[in-house]
Amino acid sequence: MNVENFKPAIVYTIYIASTPEKVWEALTTADFSRKYFSGLAIEAELRPGGAFIVRAPDGSVHISGEVIACDPPKKLTVTWNVNWPGLVEKLGPTLVTYE
């Protein structure tokens, strides 16, 4: 994905009443993310080019992607590929940025 030319189709803004450090922990650690994402566990190699994986409770890969930008606890940008048969081919990768 060429992120320099990426134009968002949808932008969501969500305000979370917490510290940046706690939100970062929820977005980047399996133990914390399981509590808030219906049992889904985030595994992230926190460096550009690192893997970004969301595992279902049974251990299967639900979402896969790549870390594009990482500036703890301020910004995390990842590609997001939903691993549902037929859907990835239709949607292609999504770029997700948390600030």
Order of alpha helices (4+ residues) and beta strands (2+ residues): alpha-alpha-beta-beta-beta-beta-alpha-beta
